Structures are given as structure tokens and as C-alpha cells.
Amino acid sequence: MPNSDDRIATNMRTLLILEVVGTSGEPMTPTEINQSIGLPKQTIHRLCATLVEEGFLVYEPNGKRLRAARRARVLGAGLLHSSRDHILRRQILVDLAMKTGETINYVIPEDDGMSYLDRVETGWAFRVQLPIGSNVPFHCTASGKTFLASLDIRKRRAFARGLTLERKTPKTITDPDMLLRELTAVARDGFAIDNEEFMDGMVAIAVPVTDDSGRFLAAIACHGPNVRLSLDALRGFLGEFNTAVEKMRAVLA
């Protein structure tokens, strides 16, 4: 049952709003958010407006529903990064890097693409440099495809047709229908491949990490130069990747 206004400390109200939005699988209206909190109508609208103004929430294009904005995602990622979960997550990435002998990345979605939150470098002298904090496109990277493939069909179609499918290399998919066909295969197979679509001479594989409700949290990805790393070799890592994903889900649960 919703709380009454006088039972919620003032400094807790915005945190409760962020919690409700953060745990929802869909954007929400202020009224829907308030069903879990129980504040006066004017109060919930005022607090939501403040969170939008400060960059923690953002309205969908229709101007009615709210979702987490960059500051809220950075806050969440920062809390996760500084917790014991970060240490456990890091150990899973280190273990996977040792088993594959390749650079392993932990990648999360942002407004403008996929962001590299963590990585464990390979020992190879010849490698592709994409440091922590790098931002890469959705449509032509293995990690980006895993995120797009996690969306329901309607959102996936809207995303593919709304994105600017910039050609990065001669192999970049720039046709929305072709991209949608590939995303269908990614959703079916549980992994995505980048065959020199983002960067000439680079190949990559990624698998999604989801929560208990099946919602996309991040991707675990591996990339390298194709002069020493083939697509077949990447697919050969899938068993190790899937084991790492199960361990990661246990850590994040």
C-alpha cells in the first residue's frame, strides 16, 4: 500500500522515485511512479520536474513517460563500481581473459551508444585499443547488437529505423531491414558478432548479461585484430563466455 506523504522523509522522496523508475522495465508517467510511493499529486510532479531539470530523469519523445537519464545511470554504475560486486565482477573478467587469452570488456548501454565500463587487457602486443569510457555505436558493434536484440520486436524495429546507421567500414550494415534480420538471429543465438563492421581489421563477439527478469544489464565482449583472431576462434569462446555470464548474474542478483 502506498505510503502517506507525512511518513516519507523529504530527503527520501527523490530516492524512492529513482528506485521505482530504475526497477521498472518500462518508462513511467509520474502518476504510475506515484502508485508505489503515495505522494500528493503536486508533490510527485514537482519532484519529477526537478529530477528532469537536474539530469537524473528524461521524458520520452511523447513527453508523458519518464526514464532514467545519464546522471542516474552514472550514479548506478558508480555505486556498482565501488561496491564489492565490482571486485567480484572484475575477477570474472580476469578469469575469462586468462581462459581466452584475449581482451575482455564489460559494456553498458548509454543514450548515444555502448560505453566501456570495465576491461581486462590481453597480453598481446598487437591489440585494438578501446579504453574504459570509450563510447561505440549500437548498430555496428557486437555489444550494441546484443542490446538492440534484447528489445521487444516493436522497440527493436523503432530503434533500427530511428538510428543513424553510419557507415564505419565497407562491411557496416546500413539498411534497417538487414539490421533487423541480424538482430533476430542474435536474439535466437544468444550472441552477436562484429565482422569488421565498426573498425577495419577488427572482429568481436559479445554475449548479453541479463537480470532475473530477463532485462538487459550489460554485455561481455571480446575483440581483436583479424590477423590473429578469427570469427571461428571467437565462436569457440562461447562456452567460457556463457559460464562467465552465469557467474556475473549470480554476482549482480
C-alpha positions in Angstrom: 0.0 0.0 0.0 1.4 3.5 -0.8 2.9 5.5 1.9 1.3 8.7 3.0 3.2 12.0 2.4 4.0 12.6 6.1 5.6 9.2 6.5 8.3 9.8 3.9 11.3 11.9 4.9 11.8 14.7 2.5 15.3 13.6 1.6 14.0 10.1 0.7 11.4 11.1 -1.8 13.6 11.6 -4.8 15.5 8.4 -4.0 12.2 6.5 -4.0 11.3 8.0 -7.3 14.7 6.9 -8.8 14.2 3.4 -7.3 10.8 3.0 -8.8 12.0 4.2 -12.3 15.2 2.2 -12.0 13.5 -1.1 -11.3 10.7 -0.7 -13.9 11.2 -2.4 -17.2 9.3 0.4 -19.0 9.2 4.3 -18.9 6.6 5.5 -16.5 4.3 8.5 -16.0 4.6 10.5 -12.7 1.2 9.0 -11.8 2.4 5.5 -12.4 5.5 6.2 -10.3 3.4 7.6 -7.5 1.3 4.4 -7.3 4.3 2.9 -5.4 5.0 5.9 -3.3 1.8 7.7 -2.5 2.7 11.4 -2.5 0.3 14.2 -3.3 -0.1 14.8 -7.0 1.6 18.2 -6.9 4.5 16.9 -5.0 5.3 14.0 -7.3 5.0 16.2 -10.4 7.3 18.8 -8.8 9.9 16.3 -7.7 9.9 14.6 -11.2 10.3 18.0 -12.8 13.3 18.7 -10.5 14.9 15.3 -11.4 14.4 16.1 -15.1 15.9 19.5 -14.7 18.9 18.1 -12.9 19.5 15.4 -15.5 18.5 12.3 -13.5 15.3 11.6 -15.5 14.3 12.4 -19.0 10.9 12.3 -20.8 10.3 10.0 -23.7 9.7 11.8 -27.0 6.0 11.8 -26.4 6.6 13.9 -23.3 4.5 11.7 -21.0 6.7 9.0 -19.7 10.0 9.2 -17.8 13.1 7.0 -17.9 16.5 7.2 -16.2 18.8 9.8 -17.7 22.6 9.9 -17.8 23.2 11.2 -14.3 21.0 8.4 -12.8 22.8 5.7 -14.9 26.2 7.1 -13.9 25.2 7.1 -10.3 24.1 3.5 -10.5 27.2 2.4 -12.4 29.4 4.3 -9.8 27.7 2.6 -6.9 28.2 -0.8 -8.5 31.8 0.0 -9.4 32.6 1.0 -5.9 30.9 -2.0 -4.2 32.2 -5.5 -3.5 30.3 -6.5 -6.6 32.8 -4.6 -8.7 35.6 -6.7 -7.2 33.8 -10.0 -8.0 32.8 -8.8 -11.5 36.4 -7.9 -12.1 37.6 -11.3 -11.1 35.1 -12.9 -13.5 36.5 -10.8 -16.3 40.1 -11.6 -15.4 39.3 -15.3 -15.3 37.7 -15.1 -18.8 40.6 -13.1 -20.2 43.0 -15.8 -18.9 41.0 -18.6 -20.4 40.7 -16.9 -23.8 44.0 -15.1 -23.9 42.1 -12.0 -25.3 41.0 -8.6 -24.1 37.6 -8.8 -22.3 35.2 -5.9 -22.0 32.2 -5.1 -19.8 29.9 -2.8 -21.8 26.7 -1.0 -20.9 24.2 1.0 -22.9 24.1 4.8 -22.8 22.0 7.3 -24.8 24.4 7.6 -27.6 25.8 4.0 -27.8 27.6 1.4 -25.8 30.0 2.5 -23.1 33.1 0.5 -21.9 32.7 0.3 -18.1 35.5 -2.2 -17.4 38.1 -4.2 -19.3 40.9 -6.6 -18.8 43.7 -6.2 -21.4 45.3 -9.0 -23.4 49.0 -9.6 -23.2 49.3 -9.4 -26.9 51.5 -6.5 -28.2 49.2 -6.2 -31.3 45.7 -5.3 -30.0 42.8 -2.9 -30.5 42.7 -0.1 -28.0 39.2 0.8 -26.7 39.9 2.1 -23.2 37.4 2.3 -20.3 35.0 5.2 -21.1 35.0 4.6 -24.8 31.6 5.0 -26.5 30.8 2.9 -29.6 27.7 2.7 -31.9 24.8 0.3 -31.4 24.4 -0.9 -34.9 27.9 -2.0 -35.9 29.3 -3.5 -32.7 28.8 -6.9 -31.2 27.9 -5.4 -27.8 25.5 -2.9 -29.3 23.7 -5.7 -31.3 23.2 -7.7 -28.1 21.5 -4.7 -26.5 19.3 -4.0 -29.6 18.4 -7.7 -29.8 17.2 -7.6 -26.2 14.4 -5.2 -27.0 10.9 -6.4 -27.9 10.1 -6.5 -31.6 8.3 -3.2 -31.6 11.1 -1.3 -29.9 13.7 -3.1 -31.9 12.1 -2.0 -35.1 11.7 1.6 -34.0 15.3 1.6 -32.8 16.7 0.2 -36.1 14.7 2.6 -38.2 15.4 5.6 -36.0 19.1 5.2 -35.6 21.6 6.9 -38.0 23.2 3.8 -39.4 26.5 5.5 -40.2 28.9 3.5 -42.4 32.1 2.9 -40.5 33.6 0.4 -42.8 32.6 -1.3 -46.1 31.0 -4.1 -44.0 28.8 -1.9 -41.8 25.1 -2.7 -42.1 23.3 0.5 -43.1 20.0 -1.0 -44.2 17.4 -1.1 -41.3 15.8 -4.3 -42.6 19.1 -6.1 -42.9 20.0 -5.0 -39.4 16.6 -6.2 -38.1 17.3 -9.7 -39.7 20.6 -9.8 -38.0 19.2 -8.8 -34.6 16.6 -11.6 -34.9 19.5 -14.1 -35.3 21.3 -12.5 -32.3 18.2 -12.9 -30.1 17.9 -16.5 -31.2 21.5 -17.5 -30.9 22.3 -15.5 -27.7 25.5 -13.8 -29.0 26.5 -11.2 -31.6 29.4 -10.9 -34.0 31.2 -7.8 -35.4 32.9 -8.8 -38.6 34.9 -5.7 -39.3 31.7 -3.6 -39.2 33.0 -1.0 -36.7 36.7 -0.9 -37.5 38.6 -2.3 -40.4 40.6 -5.3 -39.3 38.8 -5.8 -36.0 36.5 -8.7 -35.2 34.5 -9.1 -32.0 31.9 -11.3 -30.2 29.6 -10.3 -27.3 27.0 -12.1 -25.1 24.3 -10.3 -23.0 24.1 -10.3 -19.2 20.5 -10.1 -18.0 18.8 -9.9 -14.7 16.4 -12.5 -13.3 13.6 -10.9 -15.2 15.5 -11.1 -18.5 16.2 -7.4 -18.7 19.5 -6.4 -20.4 22.2 -5.2 -18.0 25.4 -5.3 -19.9 27.4 -7.2 -22.5 30.6 -9.1 -22.1 32.6 -8.7 -25.2 35.9 -9.7 -26.8 37.6 -8.1 -29.8 40.9 -8.2 -31.5 42.7 -7.8 -34.9 41.6 -10.4 -37.5 45.2 -11.0 -38.5 45.5 -13.3 -35.5 41.9 -13.7 -34.3 39.2 -15.3 -36.5 35.4 -15.4 -36.2 35.7 -19.2 -35.7 38.1 -18.6 -32.8 35.7 -16.1 -31.2 32.8 -18.6 -31.5 35.0 -21.2 -29.9 35.0 -19.0 -26.7 31.2 -19.2 -26.3 31.3 -21.9 -23.6 33.6 -19.8 -21.5 31.5 -16.7 -22.1 28.3 -18.4 -21.1 29.9 -19.6 -17.9 31.1 -16.1 -17.2 27.6 -14.8 -17.8 26.1 -17.2 -15.2 28.7 -16.2 -12.7 28.0 -12.5 -13.4 24.3 -12.9 -13.0 24.9 -14.5 -9.6 27.1 -11.6 -8.5 24.6 -9.0 -9.7 21.5 -10.7 -8.3 
